[in-house]
Amino acid sequence: MPRAPAVPACDVAIVGGGMVGASLALALGTLPLDVVVIEAASPDGGPQPSFDTRTTALSNGSRRIFAGLGVWDEIARAATPIRRIHVSDRGRFGSAVIDAAEQGIAALGYVVENRVIGEALWRRLRAASRVALRAPARVTAVTTGDATTRLTIEGPDAGLLDARLVVAADGAESLVRRAAGVGALHWDYDQTALISQITAERFHDHVAYERFTPGGALALLPAPEGRIGLVWTLPPAEALRVLALEPAPFLAELQQCFGWRLGRFRSAGARHGYPLALTRADAPHAPRTAIIGNAAQGMHPIAGQGFNVGLRDAATLAEVLADLGAADPGGPAPLAHYALWRHDDRRALIAFTDGLVRLFASPFAPVRLARGLGLLLFDLTPAAKSALSRLSLGFATRLPRLARGLPLVAPAAAVARP
Ligand SMILES: Cc1cc2nc3c(=O)[nH]c(=O)nc-3n(C[C@H](O)[C@H](O)[C@H](O)COP(=O)(O)OP(=O)(O)OC[C@H]3O[C@@H](n4cnc5c(N)ncnc54)[C@H](O)[C@@H]3O)c2cc1C
């Protein structure tokens, strides 16, 4: 009787080649592991849900991780440094400024289009000899066994794949997370983020503006060629109305909300809406499964932290696999280690971001007064500012080597525990 063909196997299968999954693949590409990335979107153009027209504010920790992965030079060519952050509350007295020079750093962060990040990551991935890319291909079923997990893949290159470790990098609605039996808290903020690129009469001068209004938060990020990345959070019905406005009335409403710090708004590019929710996986791991990026925690963009946290997930998992994954990358020891290490950073950033959304959404007068006083006090307190500017490094008790500007693989004797 003819025998059934053997199922292909790999050490690590990464489901989702978005910004976080692709970053992890690049890090693992330097280790003695066979890695497969399965990504539903086509790599040759067309809509890509992760690398779209949004801009992302990268923290200094993310800059170091990208430098360690060899993609920062390419990304930096299209990145705009943030030299100052100006926070204000519409119609209230409080405002605050955080200045990079005062904090002794070159920039508080860097604004880059997601498309630029995606292109840089995938270009380099194509040259990684031990990373196989399967795209467009969609994982439709996951069955966990003792020694491996079996994936069912659909698309032009359909079939089964066995992996010793499966990484869920498939976004907030993660199929892999659900298949692994990991529950997730889902909280709908009942808000939509409207994004666009705009131009204004005055140069942004590398200042990022965060303005809180009764309808929601407004972020204006300095972008290349004098453009400004807009993230405007609105109630869903209001967002639909504003999305449908002609350019002139759209810019007039934006002007009314933001004011005249940048002079008159002149033009707006394409507008898109993103419904906002908090998703928090009950745990960042399960047998033979690691959960990273939005699959582990999807956050409100108010503090610009979602991707930065996801990239720390990727850098931490890569380091754990470099140090402890040689015998079995999906074994209980590396996975428990990964979960323990990510615990504080995940928990603190989710609480911080969610708290900020609730604080600035409150119409309750005493809260609004306290908020104004808080901003005023914050503006007068150097220690608070330097604590906030350090936020860009996260809350982990120990940063992964890549985020500290060190190589992923440490000399054997230097391997430490968090
Ligand atoms: C408006 C807005 C502004 C933001 N601004 C910032 C910011 O300034 N700074 C910041 O740090 N963060 C920001 N974020 C958050 C950031 O965009 C996300 O955290 C980040 O995109 C998460 O990346 P990811 O790769 O984990 O997930 P995703 O981007 O969701 O990617 C998941 C990938 O998995 C693929 N996939 C899904 N299911 C399957 C399957 N079954 N099989 C194969 N492939 C699959 C998808 O095609 C996709 O490519 C913002 C978010 C929004 C909405």
The ligand as an ORCA input file, in Angstrom:
! r2SCAN-3c Opt
* xyz 0 1
  C      -5.161     54.284     13.899
  C      -4.044     53.532     14.566
  C      -2.841     54.180     14.831
  C      -1.798     53.498     15.470
  N      -0.638     54.170     15.766
  C       0.338     53.534     16.438
  C       1.559     54.221     16.799
  O       1.746     55.415     16.509
  N       2.523     53.523     17.492
  C       2.355     52.227     17.832
  O       3.250     51.641     18.466
  N       1.226     51.546     17.488
  C       0.223     52.157     16.804
  N      -0.901     51.477     16.454
  C      -1.002     50.029     16.769
  C      -0.332     49.188     15.694
  O      -0.794     49.553     14.404
  C      -0.587     47.700     15.935
  O      -0.218     47.415     17.246
  C       0.241     46.838     14.969
  O      -0.186     47.023     13.660
  C       0.095     45.362     15.345
  O       0.798     44.574     14.406
  P       0.611     42.997     14.360
  O       1.585     42.525     13.328
  O       0.671     42.422     15.721
  O      -0.892     42.766     13.894
  P      -1.620     43.144     12.533
  O      -1.140     44.452     12.039
  O      -3.081     42.985     12.794
  O      -1.158     42.020     11.505
  C      -1.654     40.706     11.525
  C      -1.235     40.004     10.237
  O      -1.681     38.648     10.285
  C      -2.250     38.299      9.039
  N      -3.230     37.221      9.311
  C      -4.361     37.303     10.067
  N      -4.980     36.087     10.137
  C      -4.207     35.231      9.423
  C      -4.297     33.836      9.127
  N      -5.307     33.090      9.584
  N      -3.347     33.257      8.351
  C      -2.302     34.019      7.886
  N      -2.157     35.340      8.126
  C      -3.091     35.938      8.889
  C      -2.860     39.594      8.497
  O      -2.991     39.564      7.083
  C      -1.852     40.634      8.971
  O      -0.816     40.870      8.039
  C      -1.962     52.127     15.821
  C      -3.170     51.470     15.540
  C      -4.211     52.158     14.920
  C      -5.504     51.430     14.637
*
